[in-house]
Amino acid sequence: MTPRTDQVAGVAAIIIGIVVLALSGDLPFGSLSFPGAGMWPKLICVLMIGLGLLLCLGGSLSRPLAEVGWSDLPHAAIVTAVTGAAIAFYATLGFIIIATFLIAGSVMLERRHPLVALIYGASVSVAVYALFTILLKSPLERGLIGF
């Protein structure tokens, strides 16, 4: 049997869904009228597992995995490494700084001017921070610097 791209993606979605579901087991689910911290992670994991199963079942129509070109692998590795670093330093640096560098870095990967990317990243980060903290009354991480 030749592995197909959709089948591999479906199995990956199922595995990730099961792992995250197991890790979020300690979070309270709550009820529909008063949801707990674990409601959304668990619902998303169940959805991810279900959609992964659908991908596996319909995957015989996709391209064989051997035909996939891996020319975007360096780009994907950079994005993964930067995202991992952002997760590691999120609590220390806070939302605005991390989001600014993530957005600006993503824009610069598309070969845009660094100053424009930095201004755009800072603008979006501050706007999202204001939306969550002021309008939605849901504070985001401030970090050690205070913003």
C-alpha positions as CSV (number, residue, x, y, z in Angstrom):
1,M,0.0,0.0,0.0
2,T,1.4,3.4,-1.0
3,P,1.0,6.1,1.6
4,R,-0.9,9.1,0.4
5,T,-0.6,12.7,1.5
6,D,-4.1,13.0,3.0
7,Q,-3.7,9.7,4.8
8,V,-0.4,10.9,6.4
9,A,-2.0,14.2,7.3
10,G,-5.0,12.5,8.8
11,V,-2.9,10.2,11.0
12,A,-0.9,13.2,12.2
13,A,-4.1,15.1,13.1
14,I,-5.4,12.0,15.0
15,I,-2.1,11.6,16.9
16,I,-1.9,15.3,17.8
17,G,-5.5,15.4,18.8
18,I,-5.1,12.3,21.1
19,V,-1.9,13.8,22.7
20,V,-3.4,17.2,23.4
21,L,-6.6,15.5,24.6
22,A,-4.6,13.5,27.1
23,L,-2.6,16.5,28.2
24,S,-5.7,18.6,28.8
25,G,-7.4,15.9,30.9
26,D,-6.8,17.8,34.1
27,L,-8.6,20.9,32.9
28,P,-12.3,21.1,34.0
29,F,-14.8,20.8,31.2
30,G,-17.6,22.7,33.0
31,S,-21.1,22.9,31.5
32,L,-22.6,24.7,28.5
33,S,-23.8,27.5,30.7
34,F,-20.5,27.8,32.5
35,P,-17.7,26.4,30.4
36,G,-14.5,25.4,32.1
37,A,-10.9,25.9,31.0
38,G,-10.9,22.5,29.3
39,M,-14.0,22.8,27.2
40,W,-12.5,24.3,24.1
41,P,-9.3,22.2,24.0
42,K,-11.3,19.0,24.4
43,L,-13.9,20.0,21.8
44,I,-11.2,21.0,19.3
45,C,-9.3,17.8,19.9
46,V,-12.4,15.7,19.3
47,L,-13.1,17.7,16.1
48,M,-9.5,17.2,15.0
49,I,-9.6,13.5,15.6
50,G,-12.9,13.2,13.7
51,L,-11.6,15.3,10.7
52,G,-8.4,13.3,10.7
53,L,-10.4,10.1,10.4
54,L,-12.3,11.6,7.5
55,L,-9.0,12.5,5.8
56,C,-7.8,9.0,6.2
57,L,-10.9,7.5,4.8
58,G,-10.9,9.8,1.7
59,G,-7.1,9.9,1.4
60,S,-6.9,7.3,-1.4
61,L,-7.7,10.0,-3.9
62,S,-4.7,12.2,-3.0
63,R,-1.2,12.2,-4.4
64,P,1.3,9.6,-3.2
65,L,3.6,10.8,-0.5
66,A,6.6,10.0,-2.7
67,E,5.5,12.7,-5.3
68,V,5.6,15.5,-2.7
69,G,8.3,18.1,-3.3
70,W,10.2,19.1,-0.1
71,S,11.5,22.5,-1.4
72,D,9.5,24.4,1.2
73,L,11.0,22.4,4.1
74,P,13.7,25.1,5.1
75,H,10.9,27.8,5.1
76,A,8.7,25.6,7.3
77,A,11.6,24.8,9.6
78,I,12.3,28.5,10.2
79,V,8.6,29.2,10.9
80,T,8.5,26.3,13.3
81,A,11.6,27.3,15.1
82,V,10.5,31.0,15.5
83,T,7.1,29.9,16.7
84,G,8.7,27.6,19.3
85,A,10.9,30.4,20.5
86,A,7.9,32.7,20.8
87,I,6.1,30.1,22.9
88,A,9.2,29.7,25.1
89,F,9.5,33.5,25.7
90,Y,5.8,34.5,25.8
91,A,5.5,34.7,29.5
92,T,8.8,36.6,29.9
93,L,8.4,39.1,27.1
94,G,4.6,39.5,26.9
95,F,2.0,39.5,24.1
96,I,2.8,42.7,22.4
97,I,6.6,42.1,21.9
98,I,6.1,38.4,20.9
99,A,3.3,39.1,18.5
100,T,5.1,42.1,17.0
101,F,8.2,39.9,16.2
102,L,6.1,37.0,15.0
103,I,4.0,39.1,12.6
104,A,7.0,41.2,11.5
105,G,9.1,38.1,11.0
106,S,6.3,36.5,8.9
107,V,6.1,39.6,6.7
108,M,9.8,39.7,6.3
109,L,9.9,36.1,5.2
110,E,7.8,37.2,2.3
111,R,10.6,39.6,1.3
112,R,9.0,42.9,2.5
113,H,10.9,45.8,3.9
114,P,11.9,45.3,7.5
115,L,10.8,48.7,8.7
116,V,7.3,48.3,7.1
117,A,7.1,44.8,8.6
118,L,8.0,46.1,12.1
119,I,5.4,48.9,11.9
120,Y,2.8,46.5,10.6
121,G,3.6,43.9,13.3
122,A,3.5,46.5,16.1
123,S,0.2,48.0,14.9
124,V,-1.6,44.7,14.7
125,S,-0.2,43.6,18.1
126,V,-1.2,46.8,19.9
127,A,-4.7,46.7,18.2
128,V,-5.2,43.0,19.2
129,Y,-4.0,43.7,22.8
130,A,-6.4,46.7,23.1
131,L,-9.3,44.6,21.7
132,F,-8.7,41.8,24.3
133,T,-7.8,43.9,27.3
134,I,-10.2,46.9,26.9
135,L,-13.2,45.7,24.9
136,L,-13.3,42.0,25.8
137,K,-11.9,42.4,29.4
138,S,-9.7,39.4,28.8
139,P,-6.1,40.3,29.8
140,L,-3.2,39.0,27.7
141,E,0.3,38.3,29.1
142,R,2.1,41.5,30.0
143,G,5.5,40.0,30.5
144,L,8.3,41.3,32.8
145,I,8.6,44.6,31.0
146,G,5.0,45.5,31.7
147,F,3.4,45.6,28.2
